[in-house]
Amino acid sequence: MQFTRRLVTGTLWSSAETLVRQALSLTVFVMIARQVGAEAIGTVVLAMALISVFEAAVSDGAVERLVQRHEIEPLHLDSAFWAVTILSLVLAGTLVAIAPAFASLFEAAELSPVLQALALYLPLTALAAVPTARLKRELRFRPFAVRALVSLATGGGIGLWLAFDGQGVWALVAMHLTTAATVLLCMWIAAGWRPRFRISRQHLRDLAGYGAFSTGSRLVIIADQRIAPIVIGLFLGVAEVGFFAMARRVLEMLIQLLLAPVNQVALPAFARLQAEPSRIKALLNFLERAIALTSFPALLGLAAIAPLAVELILGPDWLPMVPALQILCLAGLPMAVEFNTPVLARALGRPDLVLYQALIFFGSGVILFPLAATESITLVAVAMLARQLFLVWPLRILLVRHLTGQGFLARYLPLVGILCCAAAMAGAVLLALAWAPTQASVLQLTAAAIPVGVLAFVAFLLLFARDPVVGLFHEARQRLSATQAAAASIGSRK
């Protein structure tokens, strides 16, 4: 019961942190993007594409093991801290050295100093990694909400000031570095932990036994995510990278807003239940139904109003990204449901399976994305949708079946009604926009389309998918009651 209470509390704080972070991040990013343009966005995206691969190599595997492992000793924390810190400094120096050669590939001179400046991002994130893992292990997510507010207010404020001052791409560089430095400060204050200057080879080997697969899978996954912008930059130019990156950034922000709270608590939750397969199945099914209920209408609704939303929020200069954004929203449907599948595998001690699948996805991306990038960013989005439907989704289904014994029908039949209602809602929005007066402004059309979509989705749920939704809320109420009972029991013992 105490675990359930901490899980729900952690989810609430994680939700608050994600809501604050994504709302601020989206607002700041949109305001800066309107000022600096697609080429500046594309330059920073290319720099961060390389840095993010290095970042995964620095800290992810060993730190995740700190969360996943049943028991840890102080030497695990100290060894992990110094190992990732030293490695981050070495890789940061490597980035500075290779920056000119990397920039020459894209014929973008400004990319070299940008990459060299952003190399500082690696040690900043490495220093925060172990305190962050310690907080996650203890399901203490309240500091993450504070971190989101403080870091984005600080970094976003610096970025906006420089953007409106005409500093262009350097506004984005300053925003990234200031945000990382603020996150570091917040995590160290919240964790209340300081490393001792000692490293144990035995404890590092213990972490590396798990971390090698986990880090390897994350490296491949991140490299796979960076193939598209890199090949777009090589074939279509830095500005097209900006358009595509913005389309994918909007999708990722939406996915993070809806699913990151679940993802944050899923690893410790599944890890603590790994000896109870029936509870893992129940939790997985509950999370997937909740994810579908929020993500399906959000993704299909965004696809329906994308032309209006992009013109209203980003301005007409960003309209070339609309077709890619709409296609990526469709790819986001199976992506959302399978969002926690890699987390489940890592929590159950099988990061090797995530790595093997990631290698397959990476190989397919190396083949598909360069072919598509020779034409347009829209074709790249089509390639991503095809891969998601015909490769990523089926292999993720097989992975869950292997780990839990649950097949396709048991997981997805409860979601069919929700998907149909979301699709009908998107159709209703498109129909309403088609009938709208031609003299209506973009703001008026967008303001009308959103409530139409919400009301239509609720109506379709009540008419055609009432039972699955009622069952979901009934289960949520049971979990909440169990949490309240646990809290009352703990309070009476005190």
QUIBELGI-V860771 format. One record per residue. N is the residue number from 1. RES is the residue in one letter. SS is DSSP state (H for helix, E for strand, - for the rest). PSI is psi in whole degrees, 0 to 359 (NA if undefined). NEAR is the number of other ideal C-beta (glycine too) atoms within 8 Angstrom. Layout:
# QUIBELGI-V860771
n=N res=RES ss=SS psi=PSI near=NEAR
n=N res=RES ss=SS psi=PSI near=NEAR
This chain:
# QUIBELGI-V860771
n=1 res=M ss=- psi=319 near=9
n=2 res=Q ss=H psi=322 near=7
n=3 res=F ss=H psi=317 near=7
n=4 res=T ss=H psi=318 near=11
n=5 res=R ss=H psi=314 near=12
n=6 res=R ss=H psi=326 near=9
n=7 res=L ss=H psi=313 near=11
n=8 res=V ss=H psi=317 near=11
n=9 res=T ss=H psi=317 near=11
n=10 res=G ss=H psi=321 near=14
n=11 res=T ss=H psi=319 near=13
n=12 res=L ss=H psi=314 near=8
n=13 res=W ss=H psi=323 near=12
n=14 res=S ss=H psi=322 near=15
n=15 res=S ss=H psi=316 near=9
n=16 res=A ss=H psi=316 near=9
n=17 res=E ss=H psi=316 near=15
n=18 res=T ss=H psi=318 near=14
n=19 res=L ss=H psi=313 near=9
n=20 res=V ss=H psi=312 near=12
n=21 res=R ss=H psi=314 near=10
n=22 res=Q ss=H psi=321 near=12
n=23 res=A ss=H psi=312 near=9
n=24 res=L ss=H psi=317 near=13
n=25 res=S ss=H psi=315 near=11
n=26 res=L ss=H psi=315 near=9
n=27 res=T ss=H psi=312 near=9
n=28 res=V ss=H psi=315 near=14
n=29 res=F ss=H psi=319 near=9
n=30 res=V ss=H psi=316 near=10
n=31 res=M ss=H psi=320 near=10
n=32 res=I ss=H psi=319 near=14
n=33 res=A ss=H psi=321 near=13
n=34 res=R ss=H psi=331 near=7
n=35 res=Q ss=H psi=319 near=9
n=36 res=V ss=H psi=336 near=11
n=37 res=G ss=- psi=173 near=11
n=38 res=A ss=H psi=326 near=14
n=39 res=E ss=H psi=320 near=9
n=40 res=A ss=H psi=318 near=13
n=41 res=I ss=H psi=314 near=15
n=42 res=G ss=H psi=323 near=18
n=43 res=T ss=H psi=312 near=14
n=44 res=V ss=H psi=324 near=14
n=45 res=V ss=H psi=317 near=12
n=46 res=L ss=H psi=319 near=16
n=47 res=A ss=H psi=314 near=12
n=48 res=M ss=H psi=338 near=11
n=49 res=A ss=H psi=318 near=11
n=50 res=L ss=H psi=319 near=12
n=51 res=I ss=H psi=322 near=14
n=52 res=S ss=H psi=327 near=11
n=53 res=V ss=H psi=316 near=12
n=54 res=F ss=H psi=322 near=13
n=55 res=E ss=H psi=319 near=13
n=56 res=A ss=H psi=323 near=12
n=57 res=A ss=H psi=332 near=10
n=58 res=V ss=H psi=310 near=14
n=59 res=S ss=H psi=339 near=12
n=60 res=D ss=H psi=311 near=13
n=61 res=G ss=H psi=306 near=17
n=62 res=A ss=H psi=322 near=15
n=63 res=V ss=H psi=320 near=14
n=64 res=E ss=H psi=325 near=15
n=65 res=R ss=H psi=327 near=13
n=66 res=L ss=H psi=327 near=16
n=67 res=V ss=H psi=319 near=12
n=68 res=Q ss=H psi=328 near=11
n=69 res=R ss=- psi=138 near=9
n=70 res=H ss=- psi=312 near=2
n=71 res=E ss=- psi=137 near=4
n=72 res=I ss=- psi=154 near=7
n=73 res=E ss=- psi=160 near=7
n=74 res=P ss=H psi=328 near=6
n=75 res=L ss=H psi=331 near=9
n=76 res=H ss=H psi=314 near=13
n=77 res=L ss=H psi=312 near=14
n=78 res=D ss=H psi=316 near=14
n=79 res=S ss=H psi=317 near=14
n=80 res=A ss=H psi=319 near=16
n=81 res=F ss=H psi=309 near=11
n=82 res=W ss=H psi=327 near=12
n=83 res=A ss=H psi=313 near=11
n=84 res=V ss=H psi=330 near=15
n=85 res=T ss=H psi=312 near=11
n=86 res=I ss=H psi=315 near=8
n=87 res=L ss=H psi=322 near=11
n=88 res=S ss=H psi=322 near=15
n=89 res=L ss=H psi=320 near=10
n=90 res=V ss=H psi=315 near=8
n=91 res=L ss=H psi=327 near=12
n=92 res=A ss=H psi=318 near=13
n=93 res=G ss=H psi=323 near=9
n=94 res=T ss=H psi=318 near=9
n=95 res=L ss=H psi=317 near=16
n=96 res=V ss=H psi=321 near=9
n=97 res=A ss=H psi=321 near=6
n=98 res=I ss=H psi=357 near=8
n=99 res=A ss=H psi=313 near=14
n=100 res=P ss=H psi=319 near=7
n=101 res=A ss=H psi=320 near=7
n=102 res=F ss=H psi=317 near=12
n=103 res=A ss=H psi=325 near=13
n=104 res=S ss=H psi=334 near=7
n=105 res=L ss=H psi=327 near=7
n=106 res=F ss=- psi=3 near=11
n=107 res=E ss=- psi=44 near=5
n=108 res=A ss=- psi=96 near=10
n=109 res=A ss=H psi=325 near=6
n=110 res=E ss=H psi=342 near=9
n=111 res=L ss=H psi=327 near=15
n=112 res=S ss=H psi=305 near=11
n=113 res=P ss=H psi=329 near=8
n=114 res=V ss=H psi=313 near=14
n=115 res=L ss=H psi=321 near=15
n=116 res=Q ss=H psi=320 near=10
n=117 res=A ss=H psi=318 near=9
n=118 res=L ss=H psi=351 near=15
n=119 res=A ss=- psi=333 near=13
n=120 res=L ss=H psi=340 near=9
n=121 res=Y ss=H psi=326 near=13
n=122 res=L ss=H psi=305 near=16
n=123 res=P ss=H psi=329 near=11
n=124 res=L ss=H psi=315 near=13
n=125 res=T ss=H psi=327 near=15
n=126 res=A ss=H psi=319 near=13
n=127 res=L ss=H psi=334 near=10
n=128 res=A ss=H psi=352 near=13
n=129 res=A ss=H psi=310 near=14
n=130 res=V ss=H psi=315 near=14
n=131 res=P ss=H psi=323 near=12
n=132 res=T ss=H psi=315 near=11
n=133 res=A ss=H psi=322 near=13
n=134 res=R ss=H psi=318 near=12
n=135 res=L ss=H psi=318 near=14
n=136 res=K ss=H psi=320 near=13
n=137 res=R ss=H psi=323 near=10
n=138 res=E ss=- psi=7 near=6
n=139 res=L ss=- psi=36 near=11
n=140 res=R ss=- psi=93 near=9
n=141 res=F ss=- psi=356 near=16
n=142 res=R ss=H psi=318 near=7
n=143 res=P ss=H psi=335 near=12
n=144 res=F ss=H psi=327 near=12
n=145 res=A ss=H psi=319 near=13
n=146 res=V ss=H psi=317 near=10
n=147 res=R ss=H psi=317 near=14
n=148 res=A ss=H psi=313 near=13
n=149 res=L ss=H psi=312 near=10
n=150 res=V ss=H psi=314 near=10
n=151 res=S ss=H psi=319 near=12
n=152 res=L ss=H psi=327 near=14
n=153 res=A ss=H psi=319 near=9
n=154 res=T ss=H psi=304 near=11
n=155 res=G ss=H psi=318 near=17
n=156 res=G ss=H psi=322 near=14
n=157 res=G ss=H psi=317 near=8
n=158 res=I ss=H psi=316 near=12
n=159 res=G ss=H psi=316 near=15
n=160 res=L ss=H psi=317 near=12
n=161 res=W ss=H psi=313 near=9
n=162 res=L ss=H psi=325 near=12
n=163 res=A ss=H psi=314 near=15
n=164 res=F ss=H psi=344 near=7
n=165 res=D ss=- psi=0 near=7
n=166 res=G ss=- psi=23 near=5
n=167 res=Q ss=- psi=355 near=9
n=168 res=G ss=- psi=233 near=9
n=169 res=V ss=H psi=332 near=12
n=170 res=W ss=H psi=342 near=9
n=171 res=A ss=H psi=320 near=19
n=172 res=L ss=H psi=321 near=14
n=173 res=V ss=H psi=312 near=12
n=174 res=A ss=H psi=322 near=13
n=175 res=M ss=H psi=314 near=15
n=176 res=H ss=H psi=313 near=13
n=177 res=L ss=H psi=319 near=14
n=178 res=T ss=H psi=319 near=12
n=179 res=T ss=H psi=315 near=13
n=180 res=A ss=H psi=320 near=13
n=181 res=A ss=H psi=321 near=9
n=182 res=T ss=H psi=320 near=13
n=183 res=V ss=H psi=316 near=13
n=184 res=L ss=H psi=312 near=12
n=185 res=L ss=H psi=315 near=8
n=186 res=C ss=H psi=317 near=13
n=187 res=M ss=H psi=322 near=14
n=188 res=W ss=H psi=322 near=11
n=189 res=I ss=H psi=316 near=7
n=190 res=A ss=H psi=321 near=12
n=191 res=A ss=H psi=330 near=11
n=192 res=G ss=- psi=31 near=4
n=193 res=W ss=- psi=141 near=9
n=194 res=R ss=- psi=137 near=3
n=195 res=P ss=- psi=149 near=9
n=196 res=R ss=- psi=149 near=6
n=197 res=F ss=- psi=84 near=5
n=198 res=R ss=- psi=146 near=8
n=199 res=I ss=- psi=131 near=8
n=200 res=S ss=- psi=121 near=9
n=201 res=R ss=H psi=322 near=6
n=202 res=Q ss=H psi=316 near=6
n=203 res=H ss=H psi=327 near=11
n=204 res=L ss=H psi=320 near=13
n=205 res=R ss=H psi=323 near=8
n=206 res=D ss=H psi=316 near=9
n=207 res=L ss=H psi=322 near=15
n=208 res=A ss=H psi=332 near=10
n=209 res=G ss=H psi=320 near=7
n=210 res=Y ss=H psi=318 near=14
n=211 res=G ss=H psi=334 near=13
n=212 res=A ss=H psi=313 near=9
n=213 res=F ss=H psi=317 near=12
n=214 res=S ss=H psi=313 near=16
n=215 res=T ss=H psi=318 near=13
n=216 res=G ss=H psi=317 near=11
n=217 res=S ss=H psi=320 near=14
n=218 res=R ss=H psi=322 near=11
n=219 res=L ss=H psi=315 near=11
n=220 res=V ss=H psi=319 near=13
n=221 res=I ss=H psi=314 near=13
n=222 res=I ss=H psi=319 near=12
n=223 res=A ss=H psi=321 near=10
n=224 res=D ss=H psi=319 near=11
n=225 res=Q ss=H psi=335 near=8
n=226 res=R ss=H psi=354 near=12
n=227 res=I ss=H psi=312 near=12
n=228 res=A ss=H psi=306 near=14
n=229 res=P ss=H psi=326 near=14
n=230 res=I ss=H psi=314 near=10
n=231 res=V ss=H psi=329 near=12
n=232 res=I ss=H psi=318 near=14
n=233 res=G ss=H psi=323 near=15
n=234 res=L ss=H psi=322 near=9
n=235 res=F ss=H psi=327 near=8
n=236 res=L ss=- psi=346 near=10
n=237 res=G ss=- psi=164 near=7
n=238 res=V ss=H psi=324 near=13
n=239 res=A ss=H psi=320 near=10
n=240 res=E ss=H psi=328 near=13
n=241 res=V ss=H psi=319 near=17
n=242 res=G ss=H psi=316 near=15
n=243 res=F ss=H psi=312 near=15
n=244 res=F ss=H psi=319 near=16
n=245 res=A ss=H psi=322 near=12
n=246 res=M ss=H psi=318 near=14
n=247 res=A ss=H psi=314 near=15
n=248 res=R ss=H psi=327 near=11
n=249 res=R ss=H psi=319 near=9
n=250 res=V ss=H psi=315 near=10
n=251 res=L ss=H psi=314 near=13
n=252 res=E ss=H psi=323 near=8
n=253 res=M ss=H psi=319 near=11
n=254 res=L ss=H psi=315 near=12
n=255 res=I ss=H psi=315 near=14
n=256 res=Q ss=H psi=319 near=10
n=257 res=L ss=H psi=320 near=11
n=258 res=L ss=H psi=325 near=11
n=259 res=L ss=H psi=340 near=13
n=260 res=A ss=H psi=322 near=12
n=261 res=P ss=H psi=320 near=11
n=262 res=V ss=H psi=316 near=13
n=263 res=N ss=H psi=323 near=11
n=264 res=Q ss=H psi=320 near=15
n=265 res=V ss=H psi=351 near=14
n=266 res=A ss=H psi=317 near=13
n=267 res=L ss=H psi=305 near=15
n=268 res=P ss=H psi=329 near=13
n=269 res=A ss=H psi=309 near=11
n=270 res=F ss=H psi=323 near=14
n=271 res=A ss=H psi=321 near=11
n=272 res=R ss=H psi=343 near=7
n=273 res=L ss=- psi=9 near=10
n=274 res=Q ss=- psi=342 near=10
n=275 res=A ss=- psi=2 near=3
n=276 res=E ss=- psi=83 near=7
n=277 res=P ss=H psi=322 near=7
n=278 res=S ss=H psi=322 near=6
n=279 res=R ss=H psi=328 near=8
n=280 res=I ss=H psi=315 near=14
n=281 res=K ss=H psi=315 near=11
n=282 res=A ss=H psi=316 near=8
n=283 res=L ss=H psi=318 near=11
n=284 res=L ss=H psi=315 near=14
n=285 res=N ss=H psi=319 near=12
n=286 res=F ss=H psi=313 near=12
n=287 res=L ss=H psi=319 near=11
n=288 res=E ss=H psi=321 near=12
n=289 res=R ss=H psi=320 near=13
n=290 res=A ss=H psi=320 near=11
n=291 res=I ss=H psi=315 near=14
n=292 res=A ss=H psi=320 near=13
n=293 res=L ss=H psi=331 near=11
n=294 res=T ss=H psi=319 near=9
n=295 res=S ss=H psi=324 near=15
n=296 res=F ss=H psi=308 near=15
n=297 res=P ss=H psi=326 near=13
n=298 res=A ss=H psi=315 near=10
n=299 res=L ss=H psi=313 near=16
n=300 res=L ss=H psi=328 near=14
n=301 res=G ss=H psi=318 near=15
n=302 res=L ss=H psi=319 near=13
n=303 res=A ss=H psi=323 near=12
n=304 res=A ss=H psi=322 near=12
n=305 res=I ss=H psi=13 near=14
n=306 res=A ss=H psi=313 near=12
n=307 res=P ss=H psi=320 near=8
n=308 res=L ss=H psi=314 near=12
n=309 res=A ss=H psi=318 near=10
n=310 res=V ss=H psi=315 near=13
n=311 res=E ss=H psi=321 near=12
n=312 res=L ss=H psi=316 near=9
n=313 res=I ss=H psi=315 near=7
n=314 res=L ss=- psi=336 near=11
n=315 res=G ss=- psi=162 near=7
n=316 res=P ss=H psi=338 near=5
n=317 res=D ss=H psi=341 near=7
n=318 res=W ss=H psi=6 near=13
n=319 res=L ss=H psi=333 near=9
n=320 res=P ss=H psi=343 near=6
n=321 res=M ss=H psi=351 near=13
n=322 res=V ss=H psi=309 near=11
n=323 res=P ss=H psi=320 near=8
n=324 res=A ss=H psi=319 near=15
n=325 res=L ss=H psi=317 near=16
n=326 res=Q ss=H psi=319 near=10
n=327 res=I ss=H psi=320 near=13
n=328 res=L ss=H psi=328 near=14
n=329 res=C ss=H psi=322 near=14
n=330 res=L ss=H psi=320 near=10
n=331 res=A ss=H psi=334 near=13
n=332 res=G ss=H psi=343 near=13
n=333 res=L ss=H psi=302 near=13
n=334 res=P ss=H psi=330 near=12
n=335 res=M ss=H psi=320 near=11
n=336 res=A ss=H psi=314 near=15
n=337 res=V ss=H psi=323 near=12
n=338 res=E ss=- psi=15 near=12
n=339 res=F ss=- psi=323 near=12
n=340 res=N ss=- psi=3 near=13
n=341 res=T ss=H psi=312 near=10
n=342 res=P ss=H psi=325 near=9
n=343 res=V ss=H psi=318 near=12
n=344 res=L ss=H psi=315 near=15
n=345 res=A ss=H psi=317 near=13
n=346 res=R ss=H psi=323 near=15
n=347 res=A ss=H psi=329 near=14
n=348 res=L ss=- psi=12 near=11
n=349 res=G ss=- psi=23 near=8
n=350 res=R ss=- psi=57 near=9
n=351 res=P ss=H psi=341 near=15
n=352 res=D ss=H psi=323 near=7
n=353 res=L ss=H psi=323 near=11
n=354 res=V ss=H psi=320 near=16
n=355 res=L ss=H psi=315 near=13
n=356 res=Y ss=H psi=317 near=8
n=357 res=Q ss=H psi=320 near=11
n=358 res=A ss=H psi=323 near=12
n=359 res=L ss=H psi=321 near=9
n=360 res=I ss=H psi=315 near=10
n=361 res=F ss=H psi=318 near=15
n=362 res=F ss=H psi=316 near=13
n=363 res=G ss=H psi=319 near=8
n=364 res=S ss=H psi=323 near=10
n=365 res=G ss=H psi=321 near=12
n=366 res=V ss=H psi=327 near=9
n=367 res=I ss=H psi=313 near=8
n=368 res=L ss=H psi=312 near=11
n=369 res=F ss=H psi=319 near=14
n=370 res=P ss=H psi=324 near=10
n=371 res=L ss=H psi=317 near=8
n=372 res=A ss=H psi=326 near=12
n=373 res=A ss=H psi=346 near=15
n=374 res=T ss=- psi=346 near=6
n=375 res=E ss=- psi=297 near=5
n=376 res=S ss=- psi=165 near=7
n=377 res=I ss=H psi=335 near=15
n=378 res=T ss=H psi=318 near=9
n=379 res=L ss=H psi=328 near=10
n=380 res=V ss=H psi=318 near=16
n=381 res=A ss=H psi=321 near=16
n=382 res=V ss=H psi=318 near=10
n=383 res=A ss=H psi=322 near=12
n=384 res=M ss=H psi=321 near=13
n=385 res=L ss=H psi=315 near=12
n=386 res=A ss=H psi=317 near=9
n=387 res=R ss=H psi=321 near=13
n=388 res=Q ss=H psi=318 near=12
n=389 res=L ss=H psi=320 near=10
n=390 res=F ss=H psi=354 near=7
n=391 res=L ss=H psi=302 near=11
n=392 res=V ss=H psi=309 near=12
n=393 res=W ss=H psi=309 near=11
n=394 res=P ss=H psi=320 near=8
n=395 res=L ss=H psi=327 near=11
n=396 res=R ss=H psi=323 near=12
n=397 res=I ss=H psi=316 near=11
n=398 res=L ss=H psi=324 near=8
n=399 res=L ss=H psi=314 near=13
n=400 res=V ss=H psi=321 near=14
n=401 res=R ss=H psi=320 near=11
n=402 res=H ss=H psi=321 near=6
n=403 res=L ss=H psi=324 near=10
n=404 res=T ss=H psi=345 near=10
n=405 res=G ss=- psi=0 near=6
n=406 res=Q ss=- psi=131 near=10
n=407 res=G ss=- psi=183 near=7
n=408 res=F ss=H psi=311 near=7
n=409 res=L ss=H psi=318 near=6
n=410 res=A ss=H psi=327 near=8
n=411 res=R ss=H psi=322 near=14
n=412 res=Y ss=H psi=340 near=9
n=413 res=L ss=H psi=318 near=7
n=414 res=P ss=H psi=346 near=11
n=415 res=L ss=H psi=348 near=14
n=416 res=V ss=H psi=315 near=8
n=417 res=G ss=H psi=319 near=10
n=418 res=I ss=H psi=318 near=16
n=419 res=L ss=H psi=316 near=11
n=420 res=C ss=H psi=320 near=11
n=421 res=C ss=H psi=320 near=15
n=422 res=A ss=H psi=319 near=14
n=423 res=A ss=H psi=319 near=9
n=424 res=A ss=H psi=323 near=10
n=425 res=M ss=H psi=315 near=15
n=426 res=A ss=H psi=320 near=13
n=427 res=G ss=H psi=320 near=8
n=428 res=A ss=H psi=322 near=11
n=429 res=V ss=H psi=315 near=15
n=430 res=L ss=H psi=321 near=9
n=431 res=L ss=H psi=319 near=8
n=432 res=A ss=H psi=321 near=11
n=433 res=L ss=H psi=325 near=12
n=434 res=A ss=H psi=328 near=6
n=435 res=W ss=H psi=355 near=5
n=436 res=A ss=- psi=151 near=9
n=437 res=P ss=- psi=140 near=4
n=438 res=T ss=- psi=336 near=4
n=439 res=Q ss=- psi=358 near=3
n=440 res=A ss=- psi=143 near=8
n=441 res=S ss=- psi=168 near=5
n=442 res=V ss=H psi=319 near=8
n=443 res=L ss=H psi=316 near=7
n=444 res=Q ss=H psi=317 near=8
n=445 res=L ss=H psi=317 near=12
n=446 res=T ss=H psi=317 near=12
n=447 res=A ss=H psi=328 near=8
n=448 res=A ss=H psi=325 near=11
n=449 res=A ss=H psi=323 near=14
n=450 res=I ss=H psi=308 near=10
n=451 res=P ss=H psi=327 near=8
n=452 res=V ss=H psi=316 near=11
n=453 res=G ss=H psi=316 near=16
n=454 res=V ss=H psi=311 near=8
n=455 res=L ss=H psi=320 near=8
n=456 res=A ss=H psi=318 near=12
n=457 res=F ss=H psi=316 near=13
n=458 res=V ss=H psi=318 near=8
n=459 res=A ss=H psi=315 near=8
n=460 res=F ss=H psi=323 near=13
n=461 res=L ss=H psi=314 near=12
n=462 res=L ss=H psi=328 near=6
n=463 res=L ss=H psi=320 near=7
n=464 res=F ss=H psi=346 near=8
n=465 res=A ss=- psi=37 near=12
n=466 res=R ss=H psi=315 near=9
n=467 res=D ss=H psi=311 near=6
n=468 res=P ss=H psi=322 near=12
n=469 res=V ss=H psi=317 near=11
n=470 res=V ss=H psi=318 near=8
n=471 res=G ss=H psi=322 near=9
n=472 res=L ss=H psi=314 near=12
n=473 res=F ss=H psi=327 near=8
n=474 res=H ss=H psi=317 near=8
n=475 res=E ss=H psi=320 near=9
n=476 res=A ss=H psi=321 near=10
n=477 res=R ss=H psi=322 near=8
n=478 res=Q ss=H psi=317 near=8
n=479 res=R ss=H psi=321 near=11
n=480 res=L ss=H psi=320 near=9
n=481 res=S ss=H psi=320 near=8
n=482 res=A ss=H psi=322 near=10
n=483 res=T ss=H psi=315 near=13
n=484 res=Q ss=H psi=321 near=8
n=485 res=A ss=H psi=320 near=9
n=486 res=A ss=H psi=319 near=12
n=487 res=A ss=H psi=319 near=9
n=488 res=A ss=H psi=321 near=8
n=489 res=S ss=H psi=317 near=9
n=490 res=I ss=H psi=320 near=10
n=491 res=G ss=H psi=322 near=7
n=492 res=S ss=H psi=327 near=6
n=493 res=R ss=H psi=329 near=5
n=494 res=K ss=- psi=NA near=4
